[in-house]
Amino acid sequence: MKNNFWSGVLIGSIAPLVAFLLTNYTKLQTYFFFEKPIAIYVIAAVINLLIMRFAYRGGKDNLAKGMLLITFIAMLVLVYTTGLKV
């Protein structure tokens, strides 16, 4: 992994994209998370935050900043599209 802001954005966008695809094109959410409609998105955010922690500890600050940006943008989009009250 390079210590590059844009590679952080790219790596950070993988988990939210997979979460979006899983919720819209599979029945995974209805089978496992029936009562929690945004559980898969929260799991994606946790995965990004764990990877970001290891990036900061490894001295890859720019990579972690890109991941942080995309994680917050993805969660803001989720709050906006689902109509959650903050």
N, C-alpha and C positions, 0 to 999 in steps of 0.2 A: 504494500500500500504506500502510495506517495503521500507526502504531507502537503496536500493541495486542497484548497477550499472547494473547488468544483468536483473533485473526486469524492469529497465528503458529502456533497449534495447528491451525487449519483448513488453512492452507497446508502445514504440515508433514505432515499426514495424507494428503495427496493421493498422494505418491509411494509410501508403503507400501501404500495401498489399491490403486493401480494394479498394484503388484508382486503383491499377493495375487490380484487378478483374473487377471493374466496367468499365474500359476503354476497356478491351479485351473481355469480355463475355456478355456485355449488349449494348444496343443502346443509353444509356444515353448521352454519349458524342456527338453523332451525332444529337440528338434532342435538347439539351439545349446549348451546347458549340461548335457549328459548326465552328465558326471562331477562336476559341481559343483551339487548340489541347491539351495543357497541363494544362488547367484550373482545372481539377479534382486533379491533382498532387499538384498544388499550394494550393488548399483548404486543402488537406491532410497535407501539411507542416504547414499551418496556425493553423490547429487543434493541431498538435504536439507542436508548439511554445506556444500556449495558455495553454496547459496542463503543459508544462515545466515552464512557468511563475508561475503558481500556486504551482508547486512543489518547486521551489526556495523560494517562499514566505512562504511556509509551513515548511521550514527547511530541506527538503529532497534533499540535494545537489547531492548525488550520483545517485538518480533516475533521476534527471534532466540532469545530465551529460550523462547518458546512452541514454536518449531521444535525446539530442543534437547530439550525435555521429551518431545515426541511421538516424536522419533527414538530416544531411549533407551528409552522404553516399548515401541516397536515392536520394537527389537532384543532386549529382554528377553523379550517374548512369543515371538519367533522362537526364541530359545535354549531357552525352556521347552517350546514345542510340538514342536520337532524333536529334543529330547533331546541337544543338543550339549553336550560337556564343555568348560567354560571353564578 
